[in-house]
């Protein structure tokens, strides 16, 4: 009797872990190709294909801090009618209510933050940001951590046009 009481929670935990692992495996991204600084990836989400390009910064400021994993992504989600949605993902929470500024050759775009992510404040500006990325050479992304530390990331835009063209085929 005592053994049955102990084994049920253990079995429930194992089943829960197995289900979580199967969901995670179903959504594991597949690399389509690498285009200089930008990789193109895809995965399935609820039966719909999601494609995105991703890059990591070539420079992180302040240099003496642990920034965690930092990414800039542009997503294509045909099943959700999302086309070229830029997003920043960092390894720490942004300051609540703060903005992230993206600067490409003097053209600036504001992103709102939520937790460790940021998206273009005005969705109508997303195509302009993507156009600027295609035309630019480098991109600077700056924000503020929850602790108030100013952060800045520099990205190479080498390969972005080819990577975006690749995910444009996403169906």
Number of C-alpha atoms within 10 A of each C-alpha: 5 6 7 8 9 10 11 11 11 11 11 11 12 12 12 12 12 12 12 12 12 12 12 11 10 14 16 14 16 12 14 16 15 17 18 14 18 25 22 26 21 21 17 15 14 10 9 13 17 23 28 27 30 21 22 19 18 11 13 20 15 13 10 7 10 11 15 9 11 17 18 20 19 22 22 25 21 17 14 10 8 11 16 22 18 22 19 21 20 17 15 18 16 27 20 15 10 17 21 24 19 23 20 22 14 11 13 15 20 19 23 19 24 16 16 16 20 23 19 22 15 11 12 9 13 20 14 13 22 18 12 21 21 19 15 19 15 17 20 19 22 17 21 20 19 16 11 12 14 14 18 19 20 19 21 20 20 18 17 27 17 19 25 24 12 19 24 16 10 15 12
